[in-house]
Amino acid sequence: MIRRQCTIIAVMLMLLTGCGTQSYSGGSSPFGYPDGEEAVFGDSGNKPDGGGVFGYSSDSEEESTSEEVTEAETIPATATVPESQGETVSYQQSPGTEGNDCTIHREMLSGSEKQNYDKLYRSFSSGSVSAMLSPGIEWEEILKVYRSVLSDHPEYFWVASQCTYNSSGSVSFSTLVTVNESNHEEYEQRLEQGIQDVLSQVPEGLSLYDKILCIHDIIVNSTVYGTDYVTASAEDSERYYTAYGCLVDHRAVCEGYSKGFMAVMNRIGVPCGVVSGKDKRNGQGHAWNYVEYEGKYYWIDVTWDDPLMVTEDDETGKDGTLSHKYYFIDDEELYRTHEADTDDTQFIPVCSSSDLTYYKATGQYMDSYSFEAVDQLITKYSGKVKLQFGSQEAYDAAVGDLIYNNAIFETSYAKRSGADYCQRIMDNESLTLEFIF
């Protein structure tokens, strides 16, 4: 008798939720990672954009002080989003850009803030971390403008968060340990090459939706999660948080995954941004993306679509199970597990459509369970099918029949190929079921 076996992967899949919220020296995060010994606008240590302090070393005779950054409000569990943050914002180029940047955060600023944004942008784009902003500018506005520039421009990953300024409006930012004003051009060129390397792998003739999907898959498959972000030195880990870490070093945490994806999206003209927040289930800091496609916003979490394999020896690596659970999802799906930080520097769109999730776009979404429909899909996708069901009842029916009744081996593909083994991946939370012969 042929022994038929349908088994789950013999490893533990762990969502990449740590995402580099630990403080580190030399960081470049616009979400506020502490940088060095002096007081900075930074992280409280528990989430990317949490409460921290922004300080300065005065170049005048004024006494140095530090101010408290209040903790941002969070998105309620009901997944509602403030109406003011859900408005459609036009995308315009910053002065000197080449037509591939989406400056949504600039458009959220007031007139004077935009002027200071442009001054910082011009300085960073010319390779300088120093600028002359409006005289008497308050630290809150410097923080807001700095975050806005870096949120719009992941290419300035080398500009870090420590800031020195005085009442005349003179500001100067720190840099990464390994990348600074003297060598940033070399690193920016490497980042550009990393973007081109991704685009060179995208087949000609794809629709825009499929092109975005292809880029998502390329980044997931080519990036390793930097699990040592807490213990590694600044020199080793500081780029984990950047687009460079994702696209050049191919090692990043969630912020790096998100910025790398954004950098490539910007290059192909797709409006895209990064949102910081946390995993609602454990409070771990996290970051993910939104994209605008055909006039609607959708969520994409590249990091969580890259499951981490953990063996008995605590070794980590890829397990081959590229996921699409967090591709083009809506608010309802995202806010089951994600909670966004809300402040006046972060754009949080309303993502109300679930019509273009991976499962619906590829015809692998089922409102109700049908063996005949599953049979056709397994044949269509050559023994590798990813299913999502519209209800718990439909999901349970599929699991009961296909797995516990072994009906998966009664499919046309299984009979034709003589298969007596298949791998399954089950997720009761997202109601997804994957079979790989």
N, C-alpha and C positions, 0 to 999 in steps of 0.2 A: 504494500500500500504506500502510495506517495505521501510523505509527511508534509502537510501544509502548515506554514507558519507565518503569521503576521505579527511582527514584533515592533515595539517602540525602540527608538534609538537608545543604545546602552550607555548614554552619557546624560549628564544633567545640563539642560539648557538654562542659561542664566541671562536675563535681560541686562543690558549694559546700563545700569542705573546709577553707578557711582559718579561717573561723569565729571570727575575732576573738581569737586567743590572744595577740596582741601586747599588751604592757603599755600602759596609757593612764592619764592623770591624771583623777581624778574618777569612776572606775568604780564600779558598784554590784554587781558580780558576787559571788554567794555562792560561786562557784567560785574566787574569790581573785585578782582583777585588782588590781595595785598602784594605789595612789591617792595622788598627791601626793608630796612630798619625804620625809616621815617614814617610818620603818619601819612596815610594816603586815603583816597576814597576807595573803599574796598569792601571785602567780604567779612561777614560775621563768622564764617567757617561752616555754615550749614546749608547754603544754597548760593547759586551763582550771582544773584543780585540782591542778597539779603542786606540787613542792616549793618552798616559799618561806619567808618569815618573817612572824611576827606580832609586832609591837612595840607599845610604848605610851609615852606621855609621862606620867610620874607626876605626880599632883597633890600627892603627899606629899613628904617629904624623902628617900624611897628613891631609889636610883640607877636610872635608866632602863636597861632591858636589852632584848634581843630574843632570841627563841627560834627554833629551826629546826623547820620542819614537814617531817617525813619524807615521802618520796615514796610514794604509795599503791601497793599491789600492783595488778596488772592482771589482767583476765580471761584465762585461758589460751586458746591457739588452739583447744583442744578444745571451747570454748564451754560449759564447765561453770561453774556459779554456786555460790558458797558456800551451803550449805543454810540457814544462819542468815539469809541475806538473801532467801531465797525463800519464807519463811513468809508466810501471809496475815495482814495486819495490819488491824485494824478501823479505820474512819475515824470520828473524832470531831471535834466542833467545838471550836475554841479559844474561850475566854471572849469573849463579845461579838460573835461572828460571826453572820452572818445565814442560815446554813444552806446555803451554797453553797461552802464551803471543805473540801478534803480535807487533813487535817493528819496525813498518814502519818508525816512526820518527827518530829512531836511524840511520836507513839506509840512511837518507837524510843528515846526518852530515858528516863533513870532518873527517880525521883520528884523529886529535888532539881533535876535539869536541866529537868524539865517546869515546875517553879515559876519558874525563871529564864526559860524560854521564854515563859511567860505574862506575866511582867513586861515583857519586851522587846516582846511582841506588843501589850500594852496601850499602851505608850509609842508605838510606831509607828502604831497605829491612831488615837491621839489627836493625831498630828502632831508628836510629839516624838522626837528621836533620842537623848535622855538617859533613863537609867533607874537605879534603885537595885537591884542584884542582891544575892545573898548575900554577906555580909562575908567577905573572904578568898578569894573566888572566883579560881581560877587562870585564866590566859589561855587554856589549852586548852579549858576549858569555855565561856568566852565565845565563842571561835571556833566551837565545836560548836553552841551554842545560836543564835548569829547565823545561821550557815549554815542551820540547821534552820528558823528562822522565815522566812527569805527563800526557801527551797526550797518551803515550803508556801504562801507568799503573794506571788505575782508582782506584786501591786498595790503593794507597798512598794518599787518599783523605784528610788525616789529616795534610799533609804538606802544610802550607800556604805560601803566596807570599812575606812576608817581609824578607829581606835578609841583613845580616851584613857580610862584607868581607873586606879583606885587600890585600896588594900587594904580600904577601907571598902565596896567593892562598887559604887561610883559609876562608871558607864560613859557615854560619849558618842561617838556615831558621826558621821562626816562625811556629806555629802550630795553629790549631783551638782552640777556647776557651774551648770547651768541650772534645776535644781529643788531647792528647799530647804524649810525649815520655814515660810517666809513665803508660799510660793506653791504648795505641794504639793497643796492641795485643788483648785485649778484644774486641775492636771495629772491628778489622780485622777479628776476629773469627765470630762475628755477621754478618759481610758482607759475609763471606764464607757461613754461614748458610742461608743467604738470597738468595744467588746464588743457593744453593742446594734446597731450598724451591721452587724456580721457576722450576728447572729441574725436581723435583719430580712430577710436575703437567703435564709434557709432556708425552703423551701416548707412549708406546713402538711401534716400527715398522713404525714410520713416516718417510717419505723421509726427506732429509735435508731441502728442501724448506719448507715443511709443519712444520718441527720442528722450523725453524726460525719464521714462521708465528704464530705458537702456542705461542712461547716466546713473540713475539710482543703483542699478545692479552692478555697474562697473565699480562704483565707489565702495559698495558693500563688499564686493569680492576682493578688492585690492587693498583694503584698509584693515589693519589689526588694531584691536582695542588696547590702549595703553593702561593695562591693569596696574602697573607700578607707579601711577601718577602721584601717589601719596608719598612713597618712599624714595623715589628717584631724585637725583639732584636737579637743580634748576636748569643746568646745561643740558641734561638728558630729557627733561619733561616739559620745558616751557613751550615747546612748539606743539605739544599734544593738543593745545587749546586753539590752534590756528588752522587756517586753510592750508598753510604750508605743511603742517604735520600730516594732514589727511592726503594731500595730493602729491607731495614730494617724498616725505619720510615714510608715508603709508602707515603711520602709527599715530593714533589720535584718541581723544575722549569725545564725549558727545558734542561739546562745543566745537571741536575741530572738524568732526564729521559734518556738522550743520554748516559751518562756514565754508568748508570745501565744496559742499553741494551748492551753496549759494553762489560761490565764485563762478562755478561752471554755468549755473542757471543765468546769471547776469550776462555771461559771455554769449549765450544763445538768445538773449533778449526776453527771457521769461522773468517777470517780476517775482522776486523771492526774498525772504527775510528769515531771521533767526529769532525765536522766542525762548526766553529762559523761564524756568519754573522748577517744578519738582515732581517726583513720582508720588502720587497721592497715597500709595499703599505703604510706603516706608519713609517718606520725607526726604529722600535723597535728591540732591540738586540734579537738574536735567536741562537739556536744550534741544530744540527741534526746529523744523522749518514750516513755512507756509509758502505756497505758490499761488499766483493768479493765472488762471487758465480760462480763456474764452469768457472773461468778465466775471468769473466766480473765484472765490478763494477755497483752497483745499489744504489740509494738513498732510505733511510727510515727516515721518521720523526715521531717518536713515539709520541711526544707531540701533534702534530697537528692531529694525529689520535685519540686523546682523547678529544672530544669536551666538553666544560664546559657549564653546565646548569646554567643560571642566572635567578632567579625568580623575581617577582615584588618587593620582599622585599630585593633584592640584596643578597639573600642566594645562595651559590654555592654548586654544587654536581654533581654526575653522572646523565646522562639522559638516559643511556642504549643504545645509538647509537654509538657503537664501529665502527670506520671508518677504511677504508683501502685505502683511497685516496692517501696516501703518502707511499705506500709500494712497493718497487722494481720499482721505477719510474726512468726516464732518465733525462738528463740535460734539455731537452726542457720543460718538465713538471715542474721540480723543479724550474728553473730560471724564471718562470712566476711570482712567489711569493717570492722566496728566493734570497738573494744576499750574496755570501760568501766573507769573509775577506781574502785577500791574503797577505801572508808574508812568510818569509823563514823558519818558523817553522810549517807551516800548510800544510799538504798534501791534495790536492784537486784532486780527480781522475776524469777522463773522464767517464761519464756514458752514453753510446750511445745507449743502448738497452732498448726497452720498451716491449719486448716479454714476460716478466714474471711479469707484474703488477698483482695485485690481481684479477682484473676483467678478464684479459686474461687467467690467470692460472686456474681460476675456471669456465671458459666458459661463463662468464656474460658480455663479451664485444661484442658489435654489431656495425658493419660498417654501417648498415642501419636498420631502424625500421621494425620489423616484429611482428605482434600480436601473430602469431602461435609460434614463438620462445620464446617470453615472457611467453606465456601460459605454455610451457614445462618447462621453468626455474622455474616458481613459484611452479609448482608441484614438481619438483626435489628438491627444497630447502624448501619445506613444508611451503610455505606462507611467506617466508622471502627472498627477492631477492634484490641484489645490482647490478644495471646495469650501464654500461658506454657506451657511444656512440661515434662513430668515427668522427662525424661532428655535427655542430650546426643544420643542416637540419634534421638529424636523431633524435637528441635530441628533437627538437621542434615537430617533428611528433609524438614521443612517448608521450610527455606531452599532446599534443592536443587530442590524441586518448584515452590514458589510464586514464587521469585525467579529462579533460574538457568534453569528451564524455562518461565518466564513464565506459569505456571498461574494466577497471581493474576488475569490478564486473561480467564481462562476461567470465572470465577465468574459466577453469575447476576446479581449486582449490576453487575459491570463490563460484561457484555453488554447488560443492559437500559439502562444509562446511557450506553453508547457510550464509556466511559472508555478513553483510551489513555495515561494517566499516573497514577501514584500515588506517594505518598511512603512510604518505609519507615524504620523505626527498629529496629535490631537490637542486641541485647545478649547476647553469648554467656555472660557471667558469670551473669546472672539467667535465662538461657534464655527471654528474652522477645522477641517479634516484633510490631511494630505496623505496620498499614497504614492510610493515610489517602488516600481517593480525593478 
